[in-house]
Amino acid sequence: MNRCGEPVELADTRPCACTAFSVILQPRRADRGAVSAMGARRHLGREIGGYRVHELIGEGAMGCVFRARKRASELEVAVKVLRDELAEIPSFQQRFLAEIRAAQLVGGKEIVEVFDMGVEPDGITWFAMELLDGGQDLRALANHGPMPALQGLRLTRLVCEALEALHRVGVVHLDLKPDHVFVTNRSGAEYARLLDMGIAHVPGFEGCASNDALGTPPYMAPEQILREPVGPSTDLYAVGALLFELLTGRLVFQTGSLSSMLAAALYQQPPRVSDHVSLPPVVRARVDELVLGCLDKQARNRPQSASALAGQLRGLERHLQQQASDSRRPPIPAGQGGFGTPAHANSGSSRVLMRYASQSPAHSAASTARCRVGAPEEKSARLFDSGPGVA
C-alpha cells in the first residue's frame, strides 16, 4: 500500500497523492497490451518526419519506440514518440529534448546516436535514433539467474566504462538497470551502450527537474528517493544494485511492496553478495566490499568515480583469470622445474544464455519494456532543426 492507503504494485501507473515517495512507475503487465495497442493504432503505418512507422519495438514511461524506414531508402531507424498525455507538459517536453542533448554531448559508442527530431502538425513530438542489432540487453542475462562471477564483473565493468563517458560531460543517467544496458561487439571489442536517457540530468536542462522522485525503485539511491541533489555517485549506487542482481539473481531489497522497498533503501543495511551465492574465495571479500561500498546510504562514501570503480572491477577480473589459469596448469613432475603452458581462462564471453520463458515476481515487477536501437550510416542535417512549437 502507498502512503495514501491505496494498494500499489511496482508496475503501477496510477497517480499517487503521496508527497514523500512519488515515483515514475511503469504500466502493470496486464495493462501494457492496451497501452501498446493504443500507440500502435495511432502511429503504425503513418509517416512521421519522413520516416514510415511499421513496428512497435518498445515503450517506457515517457514514450513509445517504433521501427521505421526513411522515405525512399532502405535505412531503418528507431523513432521515439512522446506520449500524448505528456506532450503538453513543459517539463516532459524538456526531458525529451534533454535525451537528445545527452546523445549529442556524449557523442560516442556509449549511448545511441540521434539523427533527427521534430514536432508534427498534430503535436506529435519525436526523434529518430540508430537501431541496434547484434547484441542483447542485460535483462536477458539477469533473468537467467545468478551468473559466474567473472562474467558478472566483466559486464559491470563495461557499464562503468560507458558511465565514465557520460559523467565526463556532466550527464547523470538516473535510471540505470539491466533493461537499459545493451551489450554488443564491434571490431572484436565488447562494450555496453546505455539506453533511455529520459530522466537523465543533462547540463543546460536543469529546468526539466520536477518535484517527483524519478527512477526505477530497486535501483534508486537514497538521495534520489528523497529528491535531494543527485550526481555521478547516484549512478554508482545503481551499479552496485545491478552487480548484486547479476551475481545473485535477485534484487538487493526483495520486498513485497513498493513502500517497504523504498524504506529498505533508505534505512536497511543491504545484504552481502556472499550471503546468497558462493563466490570464489580469491575475490569473495573484495566483491562484498565493492558492492556494499556502491550501496552506501551516503553518496560521499561510494567509489570516487565510474573510472575508479571500473579499475577495481578490472583488478577482480584479473584475480579470477589468474586463478583459472593456475588451476589448469599440469602438475610439475617430480625432480623437474618449470611449468606447463597455462590454459586461457574462460571469460564466459562466448556463452549464450537463453531468456527464461517466465520471470520471477521480483524481476517482473522491476522490469520494463525495452527499446533496442541500432546504427544507420547517415545522419540528418535536421538534428535540432526545430519543428513547429520547438524553440
Secondary structure, 3 states (H helix, E strand, C coil): CCCCCCCCCCCCCCCCCCCCCCECCCCCHHHHHHHHHHHHHHHCCCEECCEEEEEEEEECCCEEEEEEEECCCCCEEEEEEECHHHHCCHHHHHHHHHHHHHHHHHCCCCECCEEEEEECCCCCEEEEECECCCEEEHHHHHCCCCCCHHHHHHHHHHHHHHHHHHHHCCCECCCCCHHHEEEEEECCEEEEEECCCCCCECCCCHHHCCCCECCCHHHCCHHHHCCCCCCHHHHHHHHHHHHHHHHHCCCCCCCCCHHHHHHHHHHCCCCCHHHCCCCCCCCHHHHHHHHHHHCCCCHHHCCCCHHHHHHHHHHHHHHHHHHHHHHHCCCCCCCCCCCCCCCCCCCCCCCCCCCCCCCCHHHHHHCCCCCCCECCCCCCCCCCCCCCCCC
